[in-house]
Amino acid sequence: MCRTAMGAGGCNTERFRSTDFIHFEEYIGITWLNSEQYEAWRIVGSKSSKADSITKVTQG
């Protein structure tokens, strides 16, 4: 299933995403791994300061 993203403010800025409409992740910024750019995501409600998942940024 594809993820569903909901943005606030801009057309291309995703703020929240979910694959099942139950468990949501919130975009928390950009991170770098091995000199490659990734989007960092945290589970909504998490108290952690670290990302729960990352998604590689691709240049379109």
PDB file as gemmi writes it, atoms N, CA and C in Angstrom:
CRYST1    1.000    1.000    1.000  90.00  90.00  90.00 P 1                      
ATOM      1  N   MET A   1       0.841  -1.176   0.000  1.00  0.00           N  
ATOM      2  CA  MET A   1       0.000   0.000   0.000  1.00  0.00           C  
ATOM      3  C   MET A   1       0.885   1.237   0.000  1.00  0.00           C  
ATOM      4  N   CYS A   2       0.509   2.227  -0.739  1.00  0.00           N  
ATOM      5  CA  CYS A   2       1.242   3.482  -0.777  1.00  0.00           C  
ATOM      6  C   CYS A   2       0.974   4.282   0.490  1.00  0.00           C  
ATOM      7  N   ARG A   3       1.927   5.126   0.832  1.00  0.00           N  
ATOM      8  CA  ARG A   3       1.695   5.972   2.001  1.00  0.00           C  
ATOM      9  C   ARG A   3       0.780   7.110   1.616  1.00  0.00           C  
ATOM     10  N   THR A   4       0.054   7.602   2.567  1.00  0.00           N  
ATOM     11  CA  THR A   4      -0.803   8.758   2.373  1.00  0.00           C  
ATOM     12  C   THR A   4      -0.191   9.906   3.143  1.00  0.00           C  
ATOM     13  N   ALA A   5       0.016  11.019   2.485  1.00  0.00           N  
ATOM     14  CA  ALA A   5       0.635  12.172   3.129  1.00  0.00           C  
ATOM     15  C   ALA A   5      -0.353  13.323   3.175  1.00  0.00           C  
ATOM     16  N   MET A   6      -0.320  14.036   4.281  1.00  0.00           N  
ATOM     17  CA  MET A   6      -1.150  15.214   4.429  1.00  0.00           C  
ATOM     18  C   MET A   6      -0.242  16.390   4.726  1.00  0.00           C  
ATOM     19  N   GLY A   7      -0.320  17.422   3.905  1.00  0.00           N  
ATOM     20  CA  GLY A   7       0.533  18.579   4.081  1.00  0.00           C  
ATOM     21  C   GLY A   7      -0.219  19.723   4.710  1.00  0.00           C  
ATOM     22  N   ALA A   8       0.553  20.648   5.229  1.00  0.00           N  
ATOM     23  CA  ALA A   8      -0.031  21.862   5.795  1.00  0.00           C  
ATOM     24  C   ALA A   8       0.810  23.032   5.309  1.00  0.00           C  
ATOM     25  N   GLY A   9       0.224  23.913   4.578  1.00  0.00           N  
ATOM     26  CA  GLY A   9       0.936  25.102   4.139  1.00  0.00           C  
ATOM     27  C   GLY A   9       1.331  25.083   2.676  1.00  0.00           C  
ATOM     28  N   GLY A  10       2.116  24.118   2.262  1.00  0.00           N  
ATOM     29  CA  GLY A  10       2.595  24.102   0.893  1.00  0.00           C  
ATOM     30  C   GLY A  10       2.111  22.897   0.124  1.00  0.00           C  
ATOM     31  N   CYS A  11       2.268  22.951  -1.166  1.00  0.00           N  
ATOM     32  CA  CYS A  11       1.808  21.849  -2.011  1.00  0.00           C  
ATOM     33  C   CYS A  11       2.709  20.630  -1.914  1.00  0.00           C  
ATOM     34  N   ASN A  12       3.997  20.835  -1.741  1.00  0.00           N  
ATOM     35  CA  ASN A  12       4.942  19.728  -1.763  1.00  0.00           C  
ATOM     36  C   ASN A  12       5.447  19.311  -0.394  1.00  0.00           C  
ATOM     37  N   THR A  13       5.009  19.947   0.650  1.00  0.00           N  
ATOM     38  CA  THR A  13       5.522  19.654   1.981  1.00  0.00           C  
ATOM     39  C   THR A  13       4.587  18.700   2.704  1.00  0.00           C  
ATOM     40  N   GLU A  14       5.074  17.491   2.931  1.00  0.00           N  
ATOM     41  CA  GLU A  14       4.315  16.515   3.703  1.00  0.00           C  
ATOM     42  C   GLU A  14       4.629  16.735   5.175  1.00  0.00           C  
ATOM     43  N   ARG A  15       3.638  16.743   5.996  1.00  0.00           N  
ATOM     44  CA  ARG A  15       3.839  16.933   7.437  1.00  0.00           C  
ATOM     45  C   ARG A  15       3.560  15.636   8.195  1.00  0.00           C  
ATOM     46  N   PHE A  16       2.578  14.886   7.764  1.00  0.00           N  
ATOM     47  CA  PHE A  16       2.220  13.613   8.374  1.00  0.00           C  
ATOM     48  C   PHE A  16       2.056  12.571   7.276  1.00  0.00           C  
ATOM     49  N   ARG A  17       2.301  11.312   7.615  1.00  0.00           N  
ATOM     50  CA  ARG A  17       2.089  10.238   6.656  1.00  0.00           C  
ATOM     51  C   ARG A  17       1.615   8.990   7.377  1.00  0.00           C  
ATOM     52  N   SER A  18       0.929   8.126   6.629  1.00  0.00           N  
ATOM     53  CA  SER A  18       0.420   6.870   7.171  1.00  0.00           C  
ATOM     54  C   SER A  18       0.229   5.888   6.026  1.00  0.00           C  
ATOM     55  N   THR A  19       0.448   4.624   6.291  1.00  0.00           N  
ATOM     56  CA  THR A  19       0.171   3.603   5.285  1.00  0.00           C  
ATOM     57  C   THR A  19      -1.168   2.929   5.542  1.00  0.00           C  
ATOM     58  N   ASP A  20      -1.741   3.141   6.750  1.00  0.00           N  
ATOM     59  CA  ASP A  20      -2.973   2.441   7.097  1.00  0.00           C  
ATOM     60  C   ASP A  20      -4.042   3.347   7.714  1.00  0.00           C  
ATOM     61  N   PHE A  21      -3.818   4.638   7.754  1.00  0.00           N  
ATOM     62  CA  PHE A  21      -4.737   5.619   8.343  1.00  0.00           C  
ATOM     63  C   PHE A  21      -4.958   5.422   9.839  1.00  0.00           C  
ATOM     64  N   ILE A  22      -4.124   4.621  10.483  1.00  0.00           N  
ATOM     65  CA  ILE A  22      -4.205   4.421  11.929  1.00  0.00           C  
ATOM     66  C   ILE A  22      -2.909   4.872  12.591  1.00  0.00           C  
ATOM     67  N   HIS A  23      -1.786   4.427  12.051  1.00  0.00           N  
ATOM     68  CA  HIS A  23      -0.471   4.744  12.599  1.00  0.00           C  
ATOM     69  C   HIS A  23       0.160   5.844  11.756  1.00  0.00           C  
ATOM     70  N   PHE A  24       0.365   7.009  12.364  1.00  0.00           N  
ATOM     71  CA  PHE A  24       0.892   8.158  11.644  1.00  0.00           C  
ATOM     72  C   PHE A  24       2.296   8.495  12.101  1.00  0.00           C  
ATOM     73  N   GLU A  25       3.080   9.033  11.159  1.00  0.00           N  
ATOM     74  CA  GLU A  25       4.400   9.556  11.455  1.00  0.00           C  
ATOM     75  C   GLU A  25       4.411  11.036  11.101  1.00  0.00           C  
ATOM     76  N   GLU A  26       5.212  11.801  11.866  1.00  0.00           N  
ATOM     77  CA  GLU A  26       5.338  13.238  11.646  1.00  0.00           C  
ATOM     78  C   GLU A  26       6.730  13.541  11.109  1.00  0.00           C  
ATOM     79  N   TYR A  27       6.811  14.374  10.085  1.00  0.00           N  
ATOM     80  CA  TYR A  27       8.075  14.811   9.506  1.00  0.00           C  
ATOM     81  C   TYR A  27       8.804  15.678  10.519  1.00  0.00           C  
ATOM     82  N   ILE A  28      10.083  15.354  10.795  1.00  0.00           N  
ATOM     83  CA  ILE A  28      10.833  16.137  11.780  1.00  0.00           C  
ATOM     84  C   ILE A  28      12.063  16.822  11.200  1.00  0.00           C  
ATOM     85  N   GLY A  29      12.322  16.629   9.914  1.00  0.00           N  
ATOM     86  CA  GLY A  29      13.437  17.351   9.298  1.00  0.00           C  
ATOM     87  C   GLY A  29      14.275  16.472   8.396  1.00  0.00           C  
ATOM     88  N   ILE A  30      15.442  16.997   8.069  1.00  0.00           N  
ATOM     89  CA  ILE A  30      16.381  16.336   7.175  1.00  0.00           C  
ATOM     90  C   ILE A  30      17.532  15.763   8.000  1.00  0.00           C  
ATOM     91  N   THR A  31      18.002  14.594   7.605  1.00  0.00           N  
ATOM     92  CA  THR A  31      19.175  13.998   8.218  1.00  0.00           C  
ATOM     93  C   THR A  31      20.082  13.490   7.104  1.00  0.00           C  
ATOM     94  N   TRP A  32      21.327  13.235   7.422  1.00  0.00           N  
ATOM     95  CA  TRP A  32      22.303  12.770   6.435  1.00  0.00           C  
ATOM     96  C   TRP A  32      22.866  11.443   6.888  1.00  0.00           C  
ATOM     97  N   LEU A  33      23.040  10.525   5.951  1.00  0.00           N  
ATOM     98  CA  LEU A  33      23.622   9.216   6.222  1.00  0.00           C  
ATOM     99  C   LEU A  33      24.521   8.859   5.043  1.00  0.00           C  
ATOM    100  N   ASN A  34      25.793   8.637   5.315  1.00  0.00           N  
ATOM    101  CA  ASN A  34      26.764   8.316   4.255  1.00  0.00           C  
ATOM    102  C   ASN A  34      26.725   9.344   3.123  1.00  0.00           C  
ATOM    103  N   SER A  35      26.685  10.616   3.483  1.00  0.00           N  
ATOM    104  CA  SER A  35      26.679  11.747   2.539  1.00  0.00           C  
ATOM    105  C   SER A  35      25.448  11.782   1.639  1.00  0.00           C  
ATOM    106  N   GLU A  36      24.357  11.113   2.040  1.00  0.00           N  
ATOM    107  CA  GLU A  36      23.108  11.145   1.296  1.00  0.00           C  
ATOM    108  C   GLU A  36      22.015  11.755   2.169  1.00  0.00           C  
ATOM    109  N   GLN A  37      21.125  12.510   1.542  1.00  0.00           N  
ATOM    110  CA  GLN A  37      20.074  13.229   2.262  1.00  0.00           C  
ATOM    111  C   GLN A  37      18.841  12.349   2.455  1.00  0.00           C  
ATOM    112  N   TYR A  38      18.292  12.385   3.676  1.00  0.00           N  
ATOM    113  CA  TYR A  38      17.096  11.619   4.032  1.00  0.00           C  
ATOM    114  C   TYR A  38      16.107  12.516   4.772  1.00  0.00           C  
ATOM    115  N   GLU A  39      14.820  12.205   4.647  1.00  0.00           N  
ATOM    116  CA  GLU A  39      13.783  12.832   5.471  1.00  0.00           C  
ATOM    117  C   GLU A  39      13.657  12.002   6.742  1.00  0.00           C  
ATOM    118  N   ALA A  40      13.575  12.666   7.878  1.00  0.00           N  
ATOM    119  CA  ALA A  40      13.427  11.972   9.159  1.00  0.00           C  
ATOM    120  C   ALA A  40      11.972  12.033   9.609  1.00  0.00           C  
ATOM    121  N   TRP A  41      11.461  10.883  10.088  1.00  0.00           N  
ATOM    122  CA  TRP A  41      10.065  10.755  10.505  1.00  0.00           C  
ATOM    123  C   TRP A  41      10.002  10.147  11.905  1.00  0.00           C  
ATOM    124  N   ARG A  42       9.076  10.638  12.727  1.00  0.00           N  
ATOM    125  CA  ARG A  42       8.876  10.130  14.084  1.00  0.00           C  
ATOM    126  C   ARG A  42       7.406   9.772  14.265  1.00  0.00           C  
ATOM    127  N   ILE A  43       7.153   8.677  14.955  1.00  0.00           N  
ATOM    128  CA  ILE A  43       5.783   8.251  15.243  1.00  0.00           C  
ATOM    129  C   ILE A  43       5.085   9.336  16.057  1.00  0.00           C  
ATOM    130  N   VAL A  44       3.885   9.708  15.640  1.00  0.00           N  
ATOM    131  CA  VAL A  44       3.122  10.740  16.347  1.00  0.00           C  
ATOM    132  C   VAL A  44       2.903  10.288  17.786  1.00  0.00           C  
ATOM    133  N   GLY A  45       3.233  11.167  18.717  1.00  0.00           N  
ATOM    134  CA  GLY A  45       3.096  10.871  20.138  1.00  0.00           C  
ATOM    135  C   GLY A  45       4.373  10.356  20.778  1.00  0.00           C  
ATOM    136  N   SER A  46       5.388  10.058  19.975  1.00  0.00           N  
ATOM    137  CA  SER A  46       6.656   9.559  20.497  1.00  0.00           C  
ATOM    138  C   SER A  46       7.372  10.654  21.279  1.00  0.00           C  
ATOM    139  N   LYS A  47       8.024  10.289  22.352  1.00  0.00           N  
ATOM    140  CA  LYS A  47       8.787  11.232  23.166  1.00  0.00           C  
ATOM    141  C   LYS A  47      10.272  11.212  22.794  1.00  0.00           C  
ATOM    142  N   SER A  48      10.640  10.339  21.857  1.00  0.00           N  
ATOM    143  CA  SER A  48      12.031  10.191  21.441  1.00  0.00           C  
ATOM    144  C   SER A  48      12.505  11.415  20.671  1.00  0.00           C  
ATOM    145  N   SER A  49      13.782  11.745  20.804  1.00  0.00           N  
ATOM    146  CA  SER A  49      14.356  12.833  20.020  1.00  0.00           C  
ATOM    147  C   SER A  49      14.931  12.318  18.704  1.00  0.00           C  
ATOM    148  N   LYS A  50      14.939  11.003  18.520  1.00  0.00           N  
ATOM    149  CA  LYS A  50      15.473  10.397  17.308  1.00  0.00           C  
ATOM    150  C   LYS A  50      14.350  10.020  16.349  1.00  0.00           C  
ATOM    151  N   ALA A  51      14.710   9.892  15.076  1.00  0.00           N  
ATOM    152  CA  ALA A  51      13.745   9.483  14.059  1.00  0.00           C  
ATOM    153  C   ALA A  51      13.412   8.003  14.209  1.00  0.00           C  
ATOM    154  N   ASP A  52      12.160   7.663  13.961  1.00  0.00           N  
ATOM    155  CA  ASP A  52      11.740   6.256  13.949  1.00  0.00           C  
ATOM    156  C   ASP A  52      11.958   5.632  12.577  1.00  0.00           C  
ATOM    157  N   SER A  53      11.964   6.464  11.525  1.00  0.00           N  
ATOM    158  CA  SER A  53      12.241   5.982  10.174  1.00  0.00           C  
ATOM    159  C   SER A  53      12.801   7.119   9.344  1.00  0.00           C  
ATOM    160  N   ILE A  54      13.511   6.757   8.277  1.00  0.00           N  
ATOM    161  CA  ILE A  54      14.025   7.743   7.345  1.00  0.00           C  
ATOM    162  C   ILE A  54      13.683   7.312   5.931  1.00  0.00           C  
ATOM    163  N   THR A  55      13.544   8.294   5.042  1.00  0.00           N  
ATOM    164  CA  THR A  55      13.242   8.047   3.639  1.00  0.00           C  
ATOM    165  C   THR A  55      14.241   8.833   2.800  1.00  0.00           C  
ATOM    166  N   LYS A  56      14.904   8.139   1.868  1.00  0.00           N  
ATOM    167  CA  LYS A  56      15.904   8.798   1.040  1.00  0.00           C  
ATOM    168  C   LYS A  56      15.254   9.854   0.154  1.00  0.00           C  
ATOM    169  N   VAL A  57      15.896  11.012   0.095  1.00  0.00           N  
ATOM    170  CA  VAL A  57      15.435  12.103  -0.750  1.00  0.00           C  
ATOM    171  C   VAL A  57      15.990  11.867  -2.141  1.00  0.00           C  
ATOM    172  N   THR A  58      15.111  11.808  -3.131  1.00  0.00           N  
ATOM    173  CA  THR A  58      15.537  11.627  -4.515  1.00  0.00           C  
ATOM    174  C   THR A  58      15.336  12.922  -5.273  1.00  0.00           C  
ATOM    175  N   GLN A  59      16.241  13.211  -6.130  1.00  0.00           N  
ATOM    176  CA  GLN A  59      16.150  14.411  -6.945  1.00  0.00           C  
ATOM    177  C   GLN A  59      15.392  14.087  -8.214  1.00  0.00           C  
ATOM    178  N   GLY A  60      14.244  14.742  -8.405  1.00  0.00           N  
ATOM    179  CA  GLY A  60      13.374  14.446  -9.533  1.00  0.00           C  
ATOM    180  C   GLY A  60      13.705  15.189 -10.716  1.00  0.00           C  
TER     181      GLY A  60                                                      
END                                                                             
